[in-house]
Amino acid sequence: MKLPRLYALSDERVVPPGEIVERTEALLEAGVRMFQVRFKRLPPRERIRRGRALRELTARYGALLIANDSPELARGIGADGVHLGREDPSPGRARRILGKEAVLGVTGYADRRRIARFTAGTVDYLGISSPHPSPTKSKPCPSPEAFRALVAAARVPVYAVGASPRTAPRPSSRPAVTAWP
């Protein structure tokens, strides 16, 4: 499976639910071709309603839609896949619910053992902690050197999860990692 190089996600703590479709369209117009939606606080019916609106939008742009945490939500909104954390269903259970063609991502955090455990047969990509803090998570960030080691430990494509360029500190003169092809 060929995954896009750039992956955006939204969280209702950052983007109000009433603005998510409009803001997602701006990202899609800018070239984003994989979008993850996080609904942590909305009631289930509202998650389905807004998720289906995002499915319609991402389909128009030929972009992948990934649901956060729940294979059942992913199936209910017609998403292309799901992204799972430690507390979520296992990758095996997600595959049984969504099928083998679904895009399956897992958070590797900054845990080298966890990152190395996942292979192309179990997941399609990993989200790992970036050197830049996330506005929605309070967790320590790896140094650029530790981040490179995390990327090197991965046996599937990785995406750095952290701040957007607008909220990230100014970049150094040297990139932290080489982009995954």
Residue frames as qw, qx, qy, qz and C-alpha x, y, z in Angstrom:
[[0.000, 0.889, 0.457, 0.000, 0.00, 0.00, 0.00],
 [0.397, 0.312, -0.007, 0.863, 1.33, 3.42, -0.96],
 [0.269, -0.777, -0.465, 0.328, 0.65, 5.93, 1.79],
 [0.240, 0.893, 0.054, 0.378, 0.85, 9.70, 1.28],
 [0.535, 0.223, -0.396, 0.712, 3.86, 11.53, 2.69],
 [0.103, -0.219, 0.300, -0.923, 1.75, 14.05, 4.58],
 [0.396, -0.457, -0.796, -0.041, -0.91, 13.09, 7.10],
 [0.143, -0.361, 0.209, -0.897, -3.03, 15.60, 8.99],
 [0.343, -0.430, -0.828, 0.108, -5.29, 15.06, 11.95],
 [0.233, -0.528, -0.022, -0.816, -7.82, 17.07, 13.83],
 [0.312, -0.268, -0.797, 0.442, -8.91, 17.05, 17.41],
 [0.186, -0.778, -0.492, -0.345, -12.09, 18.67, 18.68],
 [0.506, -0.690, -0.202, 0.477, -10.05, 20.32, 21.44],
 [0.342, -0.292, 0.291, 0.845, -8.26, 22.31, 18.73],
 [0.164, -0.085, -0.526, -0.830, -10.83, 22.56, 15.93],
 [0.492, 0.128, 0.484, -0.712, -14.44, 23.08, 17.04],
 [0.452, 0.219, 0.861, 0.085, -16.71, 20.33, 15.61],
 [0.416, 0.783, 0.374, -0.271, -18.76, 22.92, 13.69],
 [0.187, 0.855, -0.345, -0.339, -15.63, 23.99, 11.77],
 [0.616, -0.308, 0.691, 0.220, -14.10, 20.61, 11.02],
 [0.695, 0.492, 0.495, 0.173, -15.47, 20.15, 7.49],
 [0.284, 0.958, -0.018, 0.038, -14.44, 23.63, 6.36],
 [0.270, -0.800, 0.526, 0.099, -10.97, 23.36, 7.88],
 [0.721, -0.078, 0.662, 0.186, -10.47, 19.86, 6.53],
 [0.639, 0.696, 0.304, 0.120, -11.35, 21.06, 3.05],
 [0.079, 0.953, -0.290, -0.035, -8.64, 23.73, 3.33],
 [0.507, -0.506, 0.683, 0.142, -6.12, 20.99, 4.18],
 [0.733, 0.284, 0.602, 0.139, -7.30, 18.85, 1.28],
 [0.446, 0.891, 0.083, 0.031, -7.04, 21.81, -1.08],
 [0.127, -0.864, 0.483, 0.062, -3.46, 22.27, 0.14],
 [0.535, 0.469, -0.695, -0.103, -2.61, 18.69, -0.83],
 [0.383, -0.272, 0.796, -0.381, -3.22, 16.58, 2.28],
 [0.637, 0.108, -0.594, -0.479, -4.32, 13.11, 1.15],
 [0.567, -0.249, -0.768, 0.162, -4.70, 11.33, 4.50],
 [0.250, -0.493, 0.178, -0.814, -6.78, 12.82, 7.28],
 [0.396, -0.231, -0.846, 0.272, -7.47, 11.43, 10.75],
 [0.371, -0.586, -0.104, -0.712, -10.41, 12.60, 12.75],
 [0.283, -0.059, -0.797, 0.531, -10.42, 12.44, 16.53],
 [0.489, -0.538, -0.211, -0.653, -13.76, 12.59, 18.27],
 [0.329, 0.041, -0.798, 0.503, -13.28, 12.23, 22.01],
 [0.109, 0.170, 0.531, -0.823, -16.12, 14.32, 23.43],
 [0.472, 0.051, -0.300, -0.827, -18.95, 14.29, 20.89],
 [0.729, 0.032, 0.536, -0.424, -21.95, 12.03, 21.44],
 [0.511, -0.024, 0.809, 0.290, -21.96, 8.88, 19.23],
 [0.484, 0.697, 0.528, 0.021, -24.66, 10.11, 16.82],
 [0.119, 0.958, -0.115, -0.234, -22.79, 13.35, 16.26],
 [0.390, -0.500, 0.683, 0.362, -19.55, 11.44, 15.62],
 [0.539, 0.297, 0.752, 0.237, -21.31, 9.43, 12.92],
 [0.335, 0.881, 0.322, -0.083, -22.92, 12.52, 11.36],
 [0.010, -0.911, 0.320, 0.260, -19.73, 14.55, 11.22],
 [0.496, -0.331, 0.745, 0.299, -17.65, 11.52, 10.27],
 [0.578, 0.472, 0.644, 0.170, -19.88, 10.79, 7.27],
 [0.253, 0.957, 0.059, -0.128, -19.61, 14.42, 6.16],
 [0.225, -0.741, 0.566, 0.283, -15.82, 14.08, 6.31],
 [0.615, 0.028, 0.754, 0.228, -16.01, 10.80, 4.38],
 [0.511, 0.760, 0.400, 0.039, -17.94, 12.52, 1.61],
 [0.059, 0.964, -0.207, -0.159, -15.45, 15.39, 1.54],
 [0.392, -0.558, 0.680, 0.270, -12.28, 13.26, 1.58],
 [0.667, 0.276, 0.673, 0.163, -13.72, 11.01, -1.14],
 [0.424, 0.888, 0.166, -0.058, -14.17, 14.03, -3.41],
 [0.022, 0.890, -0.447, -0.088, -10.46, 14.77, -3.05],
 [0.852, 0.282, -0.436, 0.062, -9.32, 11.16, -3.35],
 [0.003, -0.579, 0.631, -0.517, -7.98, 11.31, 0.22],
 [0.532, -0.170, -0.815, 0.151, -7.91, 8.61, 2.87],
 [0.460, -0.613, 0.102, -0.634, -10.04, 9.09, 5.97],
 [0.496, 0.039, -0.793, 0.352, -8.82, 7.51, 9.21],
 [0.574, -0.692, -0.182, -0.398, -10.96, 7.30, 12.35],
 [0.070, 0.528, -0.672, 0.515, -9.28, 7.52, 15.73],
 [0.319, -0.272, 0.736, -0.531, -9.53, 4.75, 18.34],
 [0.637, 0.160, 0.596, -0.462, -12.59, 2.87, 17.11],
 [0.094, -0.041, 0.857, 0.505, -12.84, 0.32, 14.30],
 [0.156, 0.585, 0.787, -0.114, -16.61, 0.40, 14.82],
 [0.122, 0.806, 0.109, -0.568, -16.69, 4.16, 14.19],
 [0.072, -0.422, 0.644, 0.634, -14.45, 3.70, 11.14],
 [0.131, 0.247, 0.919, 0.277, -16.87, 1.14, 9.75],
 [0.107, 0.702, 0.628, -0.317, -19.89, 3.29, 10.63],
 [0.133, 0.821, -0.031, -0.555, -18.62, 6.34, 8.74],
 [0.828, 0.538, 0.131, 0.095, -17.11, 4.42, 5.85],
 [0.156, -0.871, 0.432, 0.175, -13.54, 5.45, 6.73],
 [0.693, 0.521, -0.498, -0.017, -10.58, 3.90, 4.96],
 [0.662, 0.076, -0.642, 0.380, -9.07, 2.81, 8.24],
 [0.587, -0.787, -0.148, -0.118, -8.45, 3.36, 11.91],
 [0.330, 0.562, -0.537, 0.536, -5.63, 4.57, 14.15],
 [0.796, -0.486, -0.355, -0.063, -5.20, 2.75, 17.45],
 [0.052, -0.717, 0.519, -0.462, -3.47, 3.59, 20.72],
 [0.132, 0.227, -0.905, 0.334, -2.52, 1.42, 23.71],
 [0.351, 0.124, 0.664, -0.648, -6.00, 1.49, 25.22],
 [0.628, 0.332, -0.172, -0.683, -7.84, 0.73, 21.98],
 [0.960, 0.107, 0.209, -0.151, -8.77, -2.60, 20.36],
 [0.600, -0.353, 0.579, 0.424, -5.91, -4.73, 19.08],
 [0.211, 0.464, -0.534, -0.674, -4.78, -4.51, 15.45],
 [0.003, 0.060, 0.979, 0.194, -6.10, -8.07, 14.95],
 [0.180, 0.569, 0.713, -0.367, -9.56, -7.12, 16.15],
 [0.220, 0.662, -0.059, -0.714, -9.54, -3.99, 13.97],
 [0.113, 0.280, -0.786, -0.540, -8.62, -6.11, 10.93],
 [0.080, 0.296, 0.952, -0.015, -11.48, -8.51, 11.68],
 [0.191, 0.686, 0.480, -0.513, -13.94, -5.60, 11.88],
 [0.230, 0.768, -0.135, -0.583, -12.65, -3.57, 8.92],
 [0.888, 0.439, 0.127, 0.037, -11.15, -6.19, 6.62],
 [0.773, -0.196, 0.218, 0.563, -7.68, -6.71, 5.25],
 [0.426, 0.572, 0.270, 0.646, -7.86, -3.74, 2.85],
 [0.274, -0.942, -0.181, -0.068, -8.38, -1.18, 5.63],
 [0.363, 0.609, -0.388, 0.590, -5.54, 1.17, 6.51],
 [0.752, -0.593, -0.280, 0.061, -4.41, 0.34, 10.02],
 [0.289, 0.636, -0.380, 0.606, -2.19, 2.66, 12.04],
 [0.733, -0.527, -0.383, 0.195, -0.93, 2.32, 15.58],
 [0.111, -0.930, 0.244, -0.249, 0.66, 4.79, 17.95],
 [0.816, 0.128, -0.412, 0.386, 4.21, 3.79, 18.79],
 [0.443, -0.891, -0.039, 0.088, 4.71, 6.71, 21.17],
 [0.179, 0.811, -0.547, 0.107, 8.41, 7.10, 21.99],
 [0.781, -0.318, 0.515, -0.150, 8.61, 3.39, 22.88],
 [0.210, 0.564, -0.721, -0.344, 11.33, 1.73, 20.79],
 [0.229, -0.033, 0.971, -0.055, 10.25, -1.82, 21.70],
 [0.496, 0.537, 0.544, -0.412, 6.64, -1.12, 20.79],
 [0.393, 0.727, -0.261, -0.499, 7.70, 0.50, 17.51],
 [0.088, 0.444, -0.858, -0.245, 9.90, -2.47, 16.53],
 [0.433, 0.095, 0.857, -0.265, 7.13, -4.96, 17.32],
 [0.608, 0.589, 0.332, -0.416, 4.84, -3.96, 14.46],
 [0.345, -0.160, 0.718, 0.583, 5.46, -5.30, 10.97],
 [0.312, 0.154, -0.426, -0.835, 3.85, -4.84, 7.58],
 [0.335, -0.208, -0.893, -0.216, 1.76, -7.93, 8.24],
 [0.231, -0.505, -0.723, 0.412, 0.11, -6.37, 11.28],
 [0.043, 0.831, 0.262, -0.489, -0.13, -2.60, 10.61],
 [0.588, 0.680, 0.246, 0.363, 0.32, -0.22, 7.69],
 [0.274, 0.643, -0.205, 0.685, 1.99, 2.64, 9.56],
 [0.530, -0.462, -0.510, 0.496, 3.00, 3.97, 12.97],
 [0.046, -0.900, -0.029, -0.433, 2.48, 7.36, 14.54],
 [0.717, -0.188, -0.376, 0.556, 5.43, 8.22, 16.76],
 [0.288, -0.880, -0.184, 0.329, 6.17, 11.08, 19.13],
 [0.545, 0.676, 0.009, 0.495, 7.93, 13.93, 17.37],
 [0.502, -0.059, -0.317, 0.802, 10.52, 16.30, 18.81],
 [0.126, -0.274, -0.045, -0.953, 7.86, 19.04, 18.75],
 [0.174, 0.189, 0.774, -0.578, 5.17, 19.18, 21.43],
 [0.110, -0.453, -0.756, -0.460, 1.56, 18.54, 20.53],
 [0.241, -0.292, 0.150, -0.913, -1.07, 21.06, 21.62],
 [0.772, -0.267, -0.213, -0.536, -3.39, 18.17, 22.59],
 [0.909, -0.177, -0.345, 0.150, -1.04, 15.85, 24.47],
 [0.230, -0.858, 0.406, -0.213, 1.11, 16.58, 27.48],
 [0.972, -0.109, 0.100, 0.181, 3.97, 14.16, 27.12],
 [0.376, -0.668, 0.414, 0.492, 7.72, 14.44, 26.93],
 [0.696, 0.692, -0.110, -0.155, 9.13, 14.84, 23.42],
 [0.883, -0.100, 0.181, 0.421, 12.13, 12.85, 22.23],
 [0.174, -0.701, 0.327, 0.609, 15.24, 14.75, 21.23],
 [0.612, 0.619, -0.299, -0.390, 16.00, 14.85, 17.50],
 [0.156, 0.450, -0.879, -0.017, 18.60, 12.10, 18.03],
 [0.372, 0.057, 0.856, -0.354, 16.14, 9.90, 19.95],
 [0.654, 0.506, 0.178, -0.533, 13.54, 10.55, 17.26],
 [0.460, 0.568, -0.617, -0.292, 15.95, 9.33, 14.57],
 [0.048, -0.224, 0.961, -0.158, 16.49, 6.15, 16.61],
 [0.544, 0.281, 0.609, -0.504, 12.72, 5.63, 16.87],
 [0.641, 0.589, -0.166, -0.464, 12.33, 6.02, 13.11],
 [0.281, 0.503, -0.810, -0.112, 15.22, 3.59, 12.54],
 [0.285, -0.079, 0.901, -0.317, 13.54, 0.99, 14.80],
 [0.662, 0.361, 0.264, -0.601, 10.34, 1.03, 12.75],
 [0.349, -0.042, 0.867, 0.353, 9.65, -1.75, 10.27],
 [0.263, 0.695, 0.643, 0.188, 6.70, 0.06, 8.65],
 [0.194, 0.566, 0.120, 0.792, 6.26, 3.67, 7.49],
 [0.340, -0.498, -0.538, 0.589, 6.10, 6.25, 10.27],
 [0.020, 0.778, 0.232, 0.584, 4.45, 9.60, 10.76],
 [0.282, 0.013, -0.493, 0.823, 5.65, 12.06, 13.38],
 [0.287, -0.752, -0.558, -0.200, 2.82, 13.17, 15.66],
 [0.404, -0.351, -0.280, 0.797, 3.29, 16.62, 17.10],
 [0.086, 0.695, 0.198, -0.686, 2.78, 20.28, 16.50],
 [0.581, 0.721, 0.324, 0.194, 1.81, 21.85, 13.22],
 [0.549, 0.286, 0.003, 0.785, 4.31, 24.27, 11.67],
 [0.152, -0.755, -0.127, -0.625, 2.26, 27.15, 13.08],
 [0.661, -0.713, 0.050, -0.227, 2.69, 25.92, 16.65],
 [0.918, -0.052, -0.097, 0.381, 6.09, 24.24, 16.39],
 [0.386, -0.756, 0.174, 0.499, 9.28, 25.94, 17.51],
 [0.403, 0.799, -0.337, -0.293, 11.40, 27.44, 14.72],
 [0.981, 0.143, -0.016, 0.132, 13.21, 24.69, 12.83],
 [0.533, -0.621, 0.362, 0.447, 16.94, 24.33, 13.28],
 [0.272, 0.688, -0.469, -0.483, 19.28, 24.75, 10.34],
 [0.151, 0.226, -0.942, -0.196, 19.49, 20.94, 10.03],
 [0.741, -0.196, -0.306, -0.565, 16.46, 18.67, 9.62],
 [0.598, -0.416, 0.590, -0.348, 15.84, 16.20, 12.45],
 [0.664, 0.023, 0.743, 0.076, 15.22, 13.28, 10.08],
 [0.091, 0.163, -0.663, -0.725, 15.16, 12.48, 6.44],
 [0.685, 0.129, 0.103, -0.710, 11.62, 12.08, 5.14],
 [0.581, 0.031, 0.813, -0.003, 10.33, 8.58, 4.60],
 [0.043, 0.174, -0.622, -0.762, 10.06, 7.97, 0.83]]
